[in-house]
């Protein structure tokens, strides 16, 4: 028996299509408007134990992590003193990285 979820606000049926070497589903405008999706927004994708796909919109740092410091705050006590560091050897590049 299929589990009924009472928290579903909108339901659409989508078809999987080919997009290069990947698979894709278009997000209908009704869904995009419901959750305020814009071009270049980022999401995490999860698959739960019942093979349900869960997409979660990643909020900007300011909205999701109010305790994060800005660059100005991180360097607010820096008074210009010099420092030294060592370059780490990360080994050979793998894949398409350009070091």
C-alpha positions as protocol buffer text, in pm:
chain_id: "A"
residue {
  index: 1
  type: UNK
  ca { x: 0 y: 0 z: 0 }
}
residue {
  index: 2
  type: UNK
  ca { x: 139 y: 343 z: -97 }
}
residue {
  index: 3
  type: UNK
  ca { x: 214 y: 580 z: 186 }
}
residue {
  index: 4
  type: UNK
  ca { x: 9 y: 902 z: 171 }
}
residue {
  index: 5
  type: UNK
  ca { x: 193 y: 1216 z: 270 }
}
residue {
  index: 6
  type: UNK
  ca { x: -12 y: 1498 z: 415 }
}
residue {
  index: 7
  type: UNK
  ca { x: 263 y: 1759 z: 368 }
}
residue {
  index: 8
  type: UNK
  ca { x: 255 y: 1753 z: -15 }
}
residue {
  index: 9
  type: UNK
  ca { x: 150 y: 2094 z: -149 }
}
residue {
  index: 10
  type: UNK
  ca { x: 187 y: 2031 z: -523 }
}
residue {
  index: 11
  type: UNK
  ca { x: 228 y: 1720 z: -735 }
}
residue {
  index: 12
  type: UNK
  ca { x: 336 y: 1698 z: -1100 }
}
residue {
  index: 13
  type: UNK
  ca { x: 423 y: 1403 z: -1325 }
}
residue {
  index: 14
  type: UNK
  ca { x: 759 y: 1432 z: -1502 }
}
residue {
  index: 15
  type: UNK
  ca { x: 927 y: 1232 z: -1777 }
}
residue {
  index: 16
  type: UNK
  ca { x: 1301 y: 1154 z: -1779 }
}
residue {
  index: 17
  type: UNK
  ca { x: 1481 y: 1278 z: -2091 }
}
residue {
  index: 18
  type: UNK
  ca { x: 1837 y: 1257 z: -2217 }
}
residue {
  index: 19
  type: UNK
  ca { x: 2067 y: 1556 z: -2165 }
}
residue {
  index: 20
  type: UNK
  ca { x: 2413 y: 1477 z: -2303 }
}
residue {
  index: 21
  type: UNK
  ca { x: 2539 y: 1173 z: -2111 }
}
residue {
  index: 22
  type: UNK
  ca { x: 2301 y: 1246 z: -1823 }
}
residue {
  index: 23
  type: UNK
  ca { x: 1933 y: 1209 z: -1752 }
}
residue {
  index: 24
  type: UNK
  ca { x: 1716 y: 1515 z: -1685 }
}
residue {
  index: 25
  type: UNK
  ca { x: 1369 y: 1618 z: -1579 }
}
residue {
  index: 26
  type: UNK
  ca { x: 1229 y: 1962 z: -1648 }
}
residue {
  index: 27
  type: UNK
  ca { x: 1086 y: 2141 z: -1349 }
}
residue {
  index: 28
  type: UNK
  ca { x: 742 y: 2275 z: -1440 }
}
residue {
  index: 29
  type: UNK
  ca { x: 683 y: 2647 z: -1394 }
}
residue {
  index: 30
  type: UNK
  ca { x: 416 y: 2576 z: -1131 }
}
residue {
  index: 31
  type: UNK
  ca { x: 675 y: 2396 z: -917 }
}
residue {
  index: 32
  type: UNK
  ca { x: 942 y: 2661 z: -982 }
}
residue {
  index: 33
  type: UNK
  ca { x: 705 y: 2933 z: -866 }
}
residue {
  index: 34
  type: UNK
  ca { x: 594 y: 2733 z: -561 }
}
residue {
  index: 35
  type: UNK
  ca { x: 949 y: 2706 z: -425 }
}
residue {
  index: 36
  type: UNK
  ca { x: 1090 y: 3025 z: -583 }
}
residue {
  index: 37
  type: UNK
  ca { x: 1343 y: 2864 z: -820 }
}
residue {
  index: 38
  type: UNK
  ca { x: 1562 y: 3089 z: -1034 }
}
residue {
  index: 39
  type: UNK
  ca { x: 1830 y: 3015 z: -1294 }
}
residue {
  index: 40
  type: UNK
  ca { x: 2164 y: 2918 z: -1136 }
}
residue {
  index: 41
  type: UNK
  ca { x: 2003 y: 2824 z: -800 }
}
residue {
  index: 42
  type: UNK
  ca { x: 2178 y: 2528 z: -641 }
}
residue {
  index: 43
  type: UNK
  ca { x: 2024 y: 2218 z: -484 }
}
residue {
  index: 44
  type: UNK
  ca { x: 2135 y: 1910 z: -296 }
}
residue {
  index: 45
  type: UNK
  ca { x: 1987 y: 1584 z: -419 }
}
residue {
  index: 46
  type: UNK
  ca { x: 1924 y: 1288 z: -188 }
}
residue {
  index: 47
  type: UNK
  ca { x: 1769 y: 948 z: -238 }
}
residue {
  index: 48
  type: UNK
  ca { x: 1599 y: 801 z: 67 }
}
residue {
  index: 49
  type: UNK
  ca { x: 1547 y: 436 z: 163 }
}
residue {
  index: 50
  type: UNK
  ca { x: 1223 y: 426 z: -40 }
}
residue {
  index: 51
  type: UNK
  ca { x: 1403 y: 550 z: -356 }
}
residue {
  index: 52
  type: UNK
  ca { x: 1239 y: 892 z: -332 }
}
residue {
  index: 53
  type: UNK
  ca { x: 1436 y: 1182 z: -474 }
}
residue {
  index: 54
  type: UNK
  ca { x: 1461 y: 1478 z: -238 }
}
residue {
  index: 55
  type: UNK
  ca { x: 1578 y: 1810 z: -382 }
}
residue {
  index: 56
  type: UNK
  ca { x: 1662 y: 2081 z: -132 }
}
residue {
  index: 57
  type: UNK
  ca { x: 1737 y: 2437 z: -238 }
}
residue {
  index: 58
  type: UNK
  ca { x: 2068 y: 2563 z: -103 }
}
residue {
  index: 59
  type: UNK
  ca { x: 2015 y: 2902 z: 53 }
}
residue {
  index: 60
  type: UNK
  ca { x: 2277 y: 3178 z: 34 }
}
residue {
  index: 61
  type: UNK
  ca { x: 2521 y: 3174 z: 327 }
}
residue {
  index: 62
  type: UNK
  ca { x: 2366 y: 3488 z: 474 }
}
residue {
  index: 63
  type: UNK
  ca { x: 2025 y: 3325 z: 498 }
}
residue {
  index: 64
  type: UNK
  ca { x: 2123 y: 2972 z: 601 }
}
residue {
  index: 65
  type: UNK
  ca { x: 2422 y: 3036 z: 827 }
}
residue {
  index: 66
  type: UNK
  ca { x: 2384 y: 3372 z: 1002 }
}
residue {
  index: 67
  type: UNK
  ca { x: 2685 y: 3301 z: 1228 }
}
residue {
  index: 68
  type: UNK
  ca { x: 2931 y: 3279 z: 936 }
}
residue {
  index: 69
  type: UNK
  ca { x: 3191 y: 3556 z: 929 }
}
residue {
  index: 70
  type: UNK
  ca { x: 3247 y: 3783 z: 632 }
}
residue {
  index: 71
  type: UNK
  ca { x: 3598 y: 3832 z: 488 }
}
residue {
  index: 72
  type: UNK
  ca { x: 3608 y: 4178 z: 650 }
}
residue {
  index: 73
  type: UNK
  ca { x: 3516 y: 4026 z: 988 }
}
residue {
  index: 74
  type: UNK
  ca { x: 3778 y: 3751 z: 952 }
}
residue {
  index: 75
  type: UNK
  ca { x: 4052 y: 4009 z: 894 }
}
residue {
  index: 76
  type: UNK
  ca { x: 3922 y: 4278 z: 1130 }
}
residue {
  index: 77
  type: UNK
  ca { x: 4208 y: 4222 z: 1379 }
}
residue {
  index: 78
  type: UNK
  ca { x: 4481 y: 4174 z: 1117 }
}
residue {
  index: 79
  type: UNK
  ca { x: 4741 y: 4448 z: 1152 }
}
residue {
  index: 80
  type: UNK
  ca { x: 4968 y: 4371 z: 859 }
}
residue {
  index: 81
  type: UNK
  ca { x: 5219 y: 4138 z: 1026 }
}
residue {
  index: 82
  type: UNK
  ca { x: 5387 y: 3896 z: 789 }
}
residue {
  index: 83
  type: UNK
  ca { x: 5348 y: 3522 z: 801 }
}
residue {
  index: 84
  type: UNK
  ca { x: 5509 y: 3219 z: 639 }
}
residue {
  index: 85
  type: UNK
  ca { x: 5353 y: 2910 z: 494 }
}
residue {
  index: 86
  type: UNK
  ca { x: 5458 y: 2600 z: 304 }
}
residue {
  index: 87
  type: UNK
  ca { x: 5311 y: 2487 z: -26 }
}
residue {
  index: 88
  type: UNK
  ca { x: 5163 y: 2141 z: 6 }
}
residue {
  index: 89
  type: UNK
  ca { x: 5240 y: 1875 z: -253 }
}
residue {
  index: 90
  type: UNK
  ca { x: 4901 y: 1732 z: -345 }
}
residue {
  index: 91
  type: UNK
  ca { x: 5044 y: 1482 z: -591 }
}
residue {
  index: 92
  type: UNK
  ca { x: 4967 y: 1435 z: -957 }
}
residue {
  index: 93
  type: UNK
  ca { x: 4650 y: 1580 z: -1106 }
}
residue {
  index: 94
  type: UNK
  ca { x: 4373 y: 1327 z: -1161 }
}
residue {
  index: 95
  type: UNK
  ca { x: 4095 y: 1371 z: -1410 }
}
residue {
  index: 96
  type: UNK
  ca { x: 4054 y: 1712 z: -1569 }
}
residue {
  index: 97
  type: UNK
  ca { x: 4205 y: 1927 z: -1294 }
}
residue {
  index: 98
  type: UNK
  ca { x: 4439 y: 2200 z: -1404 }
}
residue {
  index: 99
  type: UNK
  ca { x: 4695 y: 2266 z: -1131 }
}
